Amino acid sequence: MRRKLFLSTFAIILVTLILSLLSVNFVFKHQFTDYVAKTTEDSLAQLPNRLSSVYTQHGNWDTLSLYEISHDLPVGAEITLKDTQGKIITALTNPMDEMMKKSMMGMGMSYSVNNWKTQTLTIKGPQDNILATADVRYPSDAQILDPKDLSFVTAVFRSLLLAGALALVLGLLLSLWTSNQLVKPLRNLTQAVKRVGKGHLDEKVLISSQDEVGELAQAFNSMANDLKSQEMLRKQFTADIAHELRTPLTSLRSYIEAFQDGVLPPDQENLAALSEEIDRLVSLSSDLKDLNIAEIGKLQAQSQSVDLTSVLEKVIRNLSPLIQKKGIELTTQLPSEPVTLIADERLLTRLFYNLIHNAYKYTGEKGKIKIELFVRPNSADINVSDTGIGISENELPFIFERFYRAEKSRARETGGTGIGLALVKQILLLHKGTIDVQSGVGKGTTFKLTLPLKTETQTL
């Protein structure tokens, strides 16, 4: 990539430089040839006065004076001086013409003029009498033939080439610097990605630029933080699951060893305790299975007409003994008539069981739990409130994440695994519902659910 960036940047600079030099060359030549043309015309305009002065001073066409005038003629111009009778007096050309032709022939070049401009100049004396005429012929296309002009043009072109060469070197250095500046953060990012891929989740990229590369670095750092958080949650979850499995298994083993040693009789009460531990294992396994299926998008809902009031009453009835045993005051506000929607009754039962059981776990003795169901035109609103320990504001955004458990030490004491609320959210998403949480530490928690009411012709 560095090579591509360098070549592309250098190519842009090179093309820009060439176009600039060509433009400057074109404009300079155009302007300078205009200058040469004007100089030629100005020089020829002064010729009649100079020739008149020669004749006036010498009384004839003094050869030496005419030779001096010829040195000031424009290079390439030809002057034929004629008397009043039309006879040729002399022909004048700049002595440099012959030198120019020989010089060009020596360089393997030929000089020829295809188009000429002609004019006839009248030379008058002091009394305005006509002394002679001069037939003037010079190239119509202004050409830079004067050695001084050629020397100046050559110097300008050399300066342009030198400036172009310096600009090219600077462009080369700029291309190298630019490509390095662009590629360096990407290389750092690549190395960081490789290190993260090897498990170094603390890796961060320090790129302070505000461009797209900076945004990419910020996104990478955010991803690394998320991966680190997920890794910590995974490890915590593994420890929690091990604890949750160990507790009932240890209890089962203790009971069985007690039965084998004759310490405890296998009566109805002890067998019921064994059954509770087995139910706990089955429930944990079921939660894990349902959550995993839901998160990979393969949790299937069995569409059927469900009475929401009946489902809530059944869950409340099953949990009432636990709630009453703990001395918690349970209040319900449910409509007397059925609230029907198309849903999966088993999943809704699991959803409400998890929410209400969650309220039971985190509400102390003499606390309160309130369950409400309100019917709207297109939805049903369910509120589950408690006066329990509450959830801190910092932890609220994470309570529905897999494996996450607010107040981990207290959650373990109450038997939580961090699966229930994650499963609640997945079931709600499957039913196109929403959930909102209001809570504060020591102030209790309120879960507000909304489920869309569907006709029996609709499916999930």
N, C-alpha and C positions, 0 to 999 in steps of 0.2 A: 504493500500500500504506500509505503514511503516513497518508493521509486515512482509509482504512478503519480502521486501528488507532486513530486519534484519535477517530473517530466511535463506534466500538465501546466504547472505554474511557470516553468521556464519557457514552455511553448507560447503561452499567452504573452509573457514579457517579450520574447523574441519577435513574435508577429507584430505586437504593438510598436516595438522599436523599429522594425523594418518599415511599417506603414508610416511611422513618424518621419523617418529619414527620407522616404520617397516623397512624402508630402512637402517637407522642407525643401528638398531638391527641386521639385516641380515649381513651387512658388518662387524660390530663389532664381531659377533659370528664367522664368517668365518675367519677373520684375527686372532682372539684370539685362535681359535682351531688350526690354522696353527702354531701359536706360541707355543702352548702346545705340538703339535706333534714334532716340532723341539727341544723343550726343552727335551722331552722324549728321542729322539734319541741321543742328545748330552750327556745326563746323562748316557745312556747305553753304549755309546762309551768309557766313562771313567772307566767303571766297571772292565775290565781286569787288568788295571794298579793298581787299588785300591786293588783288591783281591790278586794280585801278591805281593804287598807291605806287606799285612797282613802275608802271608806265609813266606816271606823273613825275616821279623822282628821277628816272633815268632817261626819259624821252624815248625809250624802246623797251622791248621785253627782255630785260636783263636775265641772262641764263642763270647766274648764281642766285639771284633773288627768287626766280621761279623754283630753283632746286630747294631752296630753304622752305618755300611754301609747300612743296610736295611732301616734306617731312611731317607736316601738320595735317595732311589729308587723311580722311578715314581709311583704314586698311581695307582694301578691296575696291575702293572707288577709282574710277578712270575718268580723267578730265582731258577733253580735246579742245585746245584753244584755237579759235579761227579769227581771221581778220574780217573786216567789213565786206570783203569780196568773197568770203567763204573759204579762203585758202587756209590750210592747217598751218598754224604757227608752231605749235609744239603739243606734245601729249604728256600729261603729268600723272604719275602714280606714286604712291608711297613706296619708298625704297624697301620698306619692310615686306612688301608683297612678295618679292622674289625670294627673300629669306624664308618667309612662311611656307611658300610652295616647296622649296628645297627641303625644309625641315620636315614637312608632312610626307614628302616622298621618301625621305630617309627612314621614317617610321612605318613605311608601307601603306601610307594613306594617300588618297588623291583629293585634290581640292577642285571643285567645279561648282559653278553657279548656274542654276537653271532659269531663275527668274530675276530680271533686272528692273530697277526703277530708273527712268531717264527724265531729264529736264534740261532746259537750255537757259543759261544765265547770261544776262547782258551786262557788259562791263562799260561803264560810262566815265567820262572825264569830268574835270571840275566845272566845265560849262554845260554839263549834262549832254555832251556829245558822245556818241557811241564809239568806243575804241575797239571793241572786239566782242565775240560771243564765246561762251564755254559750254560745250555739250558734256553733260555730267551723266555718268552711268555708275550705279552702285547696286549691290544685292538687295532685292526686295525683302528677303527674309533676313532680319538682323542676325548677324553671326558675330561671335566673339573671336575676333582675329587679332586684335591688338595684343602684343606681348605683355603689356602691363595688365590689361584686362584678363588675359589668360592666366597670368601669374596670380592675380587676385582670386580668380575663380578656383584655381588649383589649391590655393591656400585655404579657401573656404571649405572645399570638399575634403581636404585633409583634416581640417578641424572637425568637420561633421563625422568623418570616419573615426577619428580619435574619440570624440564624444560618444559615438555609438559603441565603440569597443569598451570604453569605461562603463557605459550603461549596461552593456551585456555582462561584464564581470560582476557589476553590482546586482544585476538581475539573477545571475547564477548564485551568488551568495544569499540573496534574498529568498530564492527558491529553496535552497538548502535549509535556511533558518525556518522558513514557513513550514516546510514538510516535517522538520523535526518537532516544531511546536505543536503541529496537529497530531503527529503520530505518537509522541511521547506519552500524553495522557491515555491514549488508547492502548499503548503497550502496558502501562501501569494497570489499566483496567483489566486487560487480558490476563496478566499475572495474578491479579486479585481473584478473578473468576476461577483460575486454575487452583489457587489455594483454597478457595471456598469449596470447590469440587472435591478437594481432598479432606474436607471436614473442618477446616480452620474458619469457623463461622464468626470469629471476632475480626475478620479482615475488613478494613475500611479503605476507601480510595479518597485521597485528599486532593480534590480538584476544585478550585475556587472559581473557575470561569463560569460566566452566565449564559454560555451558548448551549447548543445541543449536546455537546460532549459533557458539559457540566450537569445538564439535566439527566443524561445517561448515568453519570457517576452517582447523582443523588438517588436515582431509581435503584441502582445496584446496592448502595448502602442501605436503602430501605428494605430491599429484598433480603440482604444479609441479616438485618435485624429481625425480619419476619422468620427467616429460617432458624435463627438462633432461638427465638421465642418458641417456635414450633418444636424444636429439638428439646428445649427445656420442658415443654408441656408433655412431650412424648415420654421423656425419662420419668417425669413426675407421675404420669399416667401409669407407666409400667410398675412403678413402686406402689401406686394406689391399688391397682388391680391385684398385685401380689398380696397386698395387705387384705383386700376384700376377699380374695380366695382363701387366704391362710386362716382367717378368722372362723368361717363356717367349717372348713376342713379340719381345723384343729379341734373344734367343738365336736364334730362327728367322730373323730378319732378317739376323743376322750370318752364319749358315750359308749362307743363300741368296746374300748378296752375295759370300761367299767362293767359293761354287760358280761364280757368274757371272764373277768376276774370275780364276778359275782358281787361287786360293790353296789351296783344299781340293778334293780329288777327291770326287765323290759316290759314295763306296764304301759298303760295308755298315755299317761302324762309324759313319760320319758320318750316314748315313740313320737308323740306330738311335737316335742322339742326337736327331735331329729328331723321330722317332716318340715318344720319351719326353716331349719338350716338348709335343707335340700331346696326348698322353695326359694330361698335367698340366692342360692347358686344358679338356679334355673332363671330367676328374674334378671340376674346380672348377665348371664349368657344371652338371654333374649334381648336385653337392652343393647349389648355390644353388637349383636347380629343386625338388629334393626337399624342402628345408627350407621353401621358400615354400609349396609345396603342403600340407605337413604343418601349417604354422602357420595356414593358412586352413581347415583341417579337411577337405581334399579328397584327402588322401593315401589311396589305396586299397590295402588289403592283399589279396594273392591267397591265399586260404585253401587250405592243402595240408598233408599230413603231412610233417613235416620232422624229420630226425635231427640233433639239436643237436650231437652229438659229431662227426658228419661235417662239419657247417658249420664248426665250430671248427678241425678238422684241416685243412680246405681253406684257410682264412684263414691259419693258422699256416704251412702249407706255402708259400703265396705270399709271405709276409713273411720267411720264414726266411733267404733270401739276404741281404736288407738287414741283418737283425739280426746275422747271423754276420759280415758284412763290417765291421760297426762294433765287433766284438769283445764283443758283449753275450751273457751267458750266459742261455739260454732254458730254462726248466723248465716242463713241463706235467704236469698230473694229471687225466687224463680217464678216464671209465669205459670198460671194454672193450666193453660191450654198448651198443646204440643207445638214445638218450634221445629219445623221439618226442613231438612236440607239434604242434598245429595252428597254423601261422604262415605268414608270407611269407618264403620262403628268400632271395629277393634282398635284402629289407630287413634280415633278420638278418645276412646276409653283410656288408652295408654297416655295420651297427651294430658287429659284432666287428672289422671291418677298421679302423674309425675309432678304436676303443678301443685295439687293439693297436698300431696305427701311431702313435697319440698317445703310448703308452708308449715306443715306439722313438725318437720324435723327442726326448723330454725326458730320455732316459737316456744318460748319457755312456759313453765307451769303458770296457770292463771292468765295466760295470754289470750288473744282473740284471733279468730279466722273468720273472714266474711267472703261469701261466694254469691255473685250477682249475675243474672242473665237478663239482658235488655234486647228487645226486638226492634230493629230499625226497618225502614222500607225495603232496603236491599241487603241488609246484613244483620248478624247477631253479635252483640257485644258481651263478652264474658270478663268479669273482674274477679280476681282472686287476691284478697288482701290479708295481711297478717301484721301482728305487732311484734315480730321477732327481732333478731339481732340486726337485720338490715344489711345493706351492701354499700360499700364506700363508693364515692363518685368516680374514683380512679378505676375501679374494677367493673363498673356497669357496662362499659363497651365490650367486655370480654366474656361475660357470663354465658353467652350462647356458643362460645368456641368449644370445639372438641377438646376434652381432657381438662378444661379449665375449671378450677374450683376456688370460689371466693372464700376467704377465711379458712385456709387449708387445714389448720390444726383443729378447728371446731367442726369442719366438714367431716373430717375423719372420725371424730368422736361420735358424730351422728350417723355415720355410715354412708356418707356421700361418696360418689365416684366421679362426679363431673360429667356424667353421661346424660342424665335426665333432661336438663334444659337444652342441650344440644339436640337431643332427639325431638323435644317439643318444637324447636324451630324448624327442623326438617319436615315434621308432619304438617306444620302450618303452611310451609312453602308448597308442599304437595297439594294442599287444599286451597291454595291461593289466598291464604289468610295473612294477617299481620299481628305483631305483638310489640307492646311498649312496656317499659319498666320504669316505675318511680320508686326510689328507695333512698334511705339515708341511714347511716350507722346509728343503731339504737332507736330508730323511728319506725322500723318495719318496712315491708315491701308490698307493692301492688303491681300485679301483672294484668295488663289490659289487652285482651285478645279481640280480634274482629274476624269473623268468618262470613264469607259471602253466602247469601241464601240462594239456592239454585232450584229450578223446577225439575221435575222428575224426568224430563226429556233430555237433560244435560248430563254430561259425564265429566269425570275428573281428567 
